[in-house]
Amino acid sequence: MNNIADASDAVAHFIQRRFLHIVVASTSGHTEYVVGALIDSLKSVAPGWEVEETMAERARPQDLLSGDVLLLASATWNTGGIEGQLNPHMWVLLHEKAKTLDLAGKPCACIGLGDHRYLYTARAADHLQHYVKAHHGRLIVPALKIIDEPYGQEEAVRVWGKQLADSSQLIDGC
């Protein structure tokens, strides 16, 4: 039996479909731009992936549990006296709405944006990674840190996206 249906079944058996859920906190659009560049690059390096994007201000705690992989993305803010904070929408989601959430070993990744003029450049990435670890998530790649304007940094995003796709293949059950 050497027909197309058998070949399609065989290919589907070897290609692992992944569902990536991205929670984004962006006000100026830079973080959304980076996430958009990531999604575009994943279409070529991980064509079997499905991607859903949720803005942090609309996200509910259970949204952090959906999908095979969770990606948290936020710019670094410098408000309230101490620099190097999370975007306020992401802070509310993680430290008020989802403060008791157990990620239960969920595979996670983080993106943080920042400006080189500040001491704590792209510290949002550190805060996001700390949240994941403190809530029992599993970081599968080092955080992507985008410094200054994201425009022109698409290649760095593409390379990191490939690392994310490759690392997700190592997740138990693949």
N, C-alpha and C positions, 0 to 999 in steps of 0.2 A: 504494500500500500504506500504509494509514493505520490500522494496528492497534496494539493495546496493546504487543505485543512490540517492534515497531519503535520506539515511543515510549520504552519502557524502555531499549532499547539506546542510543538517542540521549542520554537523561539520564545513563546510566552513563558514556557517553563524556566528558561534561562534568564530572562529579563525580569528583575525585581522591580515592581512598582513601589514607589515611595510617596508618601503624603507629607509634605513640608508645610507646617503652619507657622507663619511669620506674624509676630506682633510688633508693630512699629509705633514709635513715638516721634513725630516730626511736626515742626511748626513752620520752619522756613522752607521745607521741601528737600533739603539736602539728604536726610536719611531716607526719605521716599525715593529719591533719585538713585541712591546706592542699592536699595532693595530692588528697584526696577532693573538696574544693570545686572544684579545677581540673577533675577528671574530670567532675563533674556539669555544670560550665559548658561543657565541650567537647561534651557531648551536644547542646546547643542551638546553639552557634556553629560546630561542626565535626562534623555528624552522621555523616559518612563515616569518621571515625577509629576505629581499633581501639586499645585501650590495654592494655598489660600492665604490671603493677607488681611489682617484685622488691625485697625487703629487702636492704640492703647486706651484711648478715652472711651471706646465702645466695647472693649474686651471685658469678659467676665472671667472669674477665676477658672471655671471649667474649660474655657477656651485654651488655657495653657496646657491642658491635657490632651487636646485633640491632635490627631496626626501622628505619624511615625517619628518625626523629628520636630522639635520646637526651636525656632529662631527668634531671639529677642534683639531688637535694634533700636538704638536711641542715640541722640546727640547728647553731648555734655553741656550742662548748663552752669552758669556762674551767677546765680542769684542768691539772695538771702545771706550774704556775708561770706560764706565759705564757697570757694570755687570747686568745680569738679563734681557737680551733682548730676543726677538723672533729669531728663525732661520731666516736668511736673506731672504729666499724664501717666508716664511710665512709673514714676514714684508712687502715685496714688494706686495704680493697679497692683504693683508688687508689694507695697508696704501697708496698704490699708485693705483693699479688696481681697488680695490673695496672700495675706500675711501668714496664714496657717496652712496653706496648700502644701501637700506632699507630692512632689513630682515622681516619686517612686521609681527612680532609676531611669526616667525618661531621657532619651538622647537629646541633647541640646547644643546650641551654638549661639554665639553672641556677636553683634556688631556695635561698635561705639565710634562716634565721630567726635572730633575735637579741633581745637585751634592751637597752633604752636605758641601763641603769645601767652598762654597760661601755664602755670606751674604743673597743674594736673591735667595735662593734655590727654584727651580721649578717655578720661577716667570713667565715663559711663560704661565702657566695656568691662572695667574692673568691678563696678557695682553690679552689673548684670551677671557676670560670672559668679560673684559672691552669692547672689540670690539663688542661682541654680544649685551651687554646692550646698548652701545652707538648707535648701528645700529638697535635698536628696535627688537632684537631677544629675545627669552624667554628661559632662562636656566631651564632645567627640572630636573637636578641633580647637586649636587656640583661637582666641577672639580676633576678628578682623578689626583693625583700628585704621580709620581714615582721618588723616590730619589735613586741616584746612579745606579748601574747596574740593568737592568730590569730582568735579568735571575734569577729565583727563586721567582719572585713576581707574578707569574701567578695566584695564588689564590686571591690576591688583585684585579687583573684585572677581574677575574671571578665574584667576589662579586659585583664589581662596574658595570659590564655588566648586571648582574641580576637587579640591581637598575635602570639602564638605560631602560631595557626592561619593568620593572614594571611601571616606570614613564611614559613611552610612551603610556601605556594603558589608562592613565588618560587624554590624550590629547583630546580636544573637537572633537567630531565626532566618537569616538571609541565606 
